[in-house]
Amino acid sequence: MTQRRQRQGRLSISHRWFTCAATLTLAGIGLLFSSCSKSPSALNPQGPEANQITVLWWVLFSIGALVWLIVMGLLLYAVFRRRRTSTDPDRELVEPEKLVLIGGAVIPAIILIALLFVITNTIRHTSSTGDASDLTIEVIGHQWWWEVHYATQAGIEQDFTTANEIHIPIGQPVRLKLSSADVIHSFWVPQLQGKMDLIPGQTNTLVVQADNAGDFRGQCAEYCGIQHAHMALHVIADPPDTFATWLTGQEKPAQAPADAKALNGQQLFLGSACVYCHAVKGTNASGKIGPDLTHLASRGFIGASTLKNTPDQLKTWITNPQDSKPGNLMPPTQFDQSSLDALVAYLETLR
Ligand code: CUA
């Protein structure tokens, strides 16, 4: 009677343990596949470098899962098997030693050495610094936004600065020269490449390539202060002709506003403290502390992807940027309603 109860107790503990492990496994698989859909996930690669990383991820995941299943299988076998009574005293001593040696040292060593080669191979394929002839874009990390500079280079006459949104042409490698104006940041666009740090006083090179057109969200991946989480970016991959049109547009200085309201807004802008931090090419505004606003209205977001770039959100942002992004360098500015409307009407002309 007592023996049966003991066995039942043991079985119910094993059963609970098994249910728990099965639930965790199913939750893990669910989480994995939910991140495979159209999300900015490393499991949804859009270029050759990201493809390499995804393949490596699946290799590591599959081997890890296989090892886990084998270990769990052995564990369940040990839990459920009948206790053996052996008459041979040597048998119980030799078997576990062999098991520990083979299962705990030889097999893991073989697996880890094989994986070392696979990982090294992926690093070799993703750490190219590109050719001097590749399109090169300078990206400078700031607390908490990305300055993006397109300088004149082989074949392309250009010299303009934008922020937080990096346009690239599809199907060709693009060199990003990464540095920082303050602390260490990390550039990470999971669908295109692995992470690369932006370090003050040093320039790191990262080659990215997008095979398909799209808007690939990225994120600063190194804690850099209170608004680290609000330091996002977008890499927008365009077909070559769309990219050429974008380049031509960005290269031009801002057009003078045509209507009276926007003109009034421009005067307000140029007469305010805005110009000490922001530049608008073609005007006297030439501040370098904050993002260049020459073509602000052509960008999808403000505050490094904190808010959508709409007239209402711009008003919210200008009135109190500390509300949606506390700690950033931009101070609140008080304008009366008609001045604010005029100012935003002007900013909307900066296409
Ligand atoms: Cu920049 Cu975190």
Residues whose N, C-alpha, C, O or C-beta is under 5 A from the ligand:
A	BS01	CUA	I184 H185 S186 C220 A221 E222 Y223 C224 H228 M231
